[in-house]
């Protein structure tokens, strides 16, 4: 008896869920049917027009500002990821980088912290970074070049 009631309630619940789904999806179906010709020809569906002329004027104003600022964005300096990738590409074998800090201000500064097997590797890395045209300056503490601090070092790179 209880099993039959449970099955009856479950079936009524499923029928109700189906009716609710139909009611929810019906507006989308009607919109698609109404605009089927535009969708079949590849033309864009009709868009709602701007509420009034002030909205259209605002949109034109914003677009003109974006057009004015676009050359500035294109001419901006390289992104942090490009500068960091350039610095890491010059890293010799035997040097591992544990931490990377990138800070901006008047000049962008990259701080690389890591460890090396010897001070000579740190010195070679500094020379490679200093010889690169991508960076304006490179500095390494003397202790890192001498191989003290158990091979731990930090390199400060000034980005162009």
BELQUINOR-V385377 format. One line per field, one symbol per residue. ss: DSSP state (a for helix, b for strand, c for the rest). phi: phi as a letter, one per 40 degrees, with the letter a starting at -180 (. if undefined). burial: I if it has 9 or more other ideal C-beta (glycine too) atoms within 8 Angstrom, else O. A space follows every 10 residues. Layout:
# BELQUINOR-V385377
ss: ???
phi: ???
burial: ???
This chain:
# BELQUINOR-V385377
ss: caaaaaaaaa aaaaaaaaaa aaaaaaaaaa aaaacaaaaa accccccccc ccaaaaaaaa aaaaaaaaaa aaaaacccca aaaaaaaaac ccccbbbbbb bbbcccccbb bbbbbbccaa aaaaaaaaaa acccbbbbbb caaaaaccaa abbbbbbbbc
phi: .ccccccccc cccccccccc cccccdcccc ccccbccccc cgcccdbccc cacccccccc cccccccccd cccccccccd cccccccccc cccgbbccab bbbbicbcbb bbbabbcacc cccccccccc ccccbcabbb ccccccgcgf gcaabbbccc
burial: OOOOOOOOOO OOOOOOOOOO OOOOOOOOOO OIOOIOOIIO OOOOOOOOOO OOOOIIOOIO OOOOOOOOOO OOOOOOOOOO OOIIOIIOOI OIOOIOIOOI OIOOOOOIII IIIIIIOIIO IIIIIIOIII OIOIIOOIOI OOOIIOIOOO IIIIIIIIIO
